[in-house]
Amino acid sequence: MNSNYQQKYLKEIGITVWSEKKLRSIKNIEADAQNFSLANKLLDEELDHLASQVESCKQCELYRSRTKTVFGVGNKNADWLIIGEAPGAEEDLKGEPFVGRAGKLLNAMLLSMGLQRKEVFIANILKCRPPKNRDPKSDEVKVCENYLRQQIELIKPKIILALGRIAAQNLLKSTTPIGKMRGNSYLYPDSDLPVVVTYHPAYLLRSPSEKRKVWEDLKFAQNIFRGLA
């Protein structure tokens, strides 16, 4: 019997017959899902291992005064990596970056771009709080730079948004004032990963009149991101 007629009659009596092509397609989808699940499991393990290295790190003096290390938080497959400077007092207590008033403002900044906090990954240049929130020292940045680079290599973001002077200058190995860095797209060293710079939320809490500039920066970052597709 002609297979088309057979399919027609089987369909009429309520019997579904899977073609070999459909079965192959289903198997491919299942295999892709299994591979994705395995890749996510491996990513979780590698990031957890890196986080444990950070937690036990004693390569600079900051380990003596920290309460908790602040590894980072968010979607481990994120397209957007948000990088600030260093943990503050609340972050040091909770072990999570950008909490408190600055964190709430960052959440609002993300929402203005159509992003939720859980969709991005958030980290800092330093994983430990400097005493009295002083600027990071060069040896502290150097130690943490290795951890941050490994985070970037594992997460594989499509774009970095650097928040504040310290984050921007240390990421890009630059001494250019942040006001002059704004409005330009840079590349993370030794990569083709775009970096966009804007002001830190804590700065905006002190200088709310600068929020309009940040909105321009966020729109600029969105345009860069859309151009990557």
KARA-V744430 format. One line per field, one symbol per residue. phi: phi as a letter, one per 40 degrees, with the letter a starting at -180 (. if undefined). A space follows every 50 residues. Layout:
BEGIN
phi = ???
END
This chain:
BEGIN
phi = .dcccdcccccccgbcbccccccccccccccccccccccccccdcccccc cccccbcbcbccccbccbcbciahccbccbbbbbcaccccccccgbcfbg ccccccdccccccgbcdccbbbabcbcbccdffcccccccccccdccccc dccccfccabbcbgdccccccbfbbcdcdccdgbbbbcdgabccbbbacc dcccccbcccccccccccccccccccccc
END
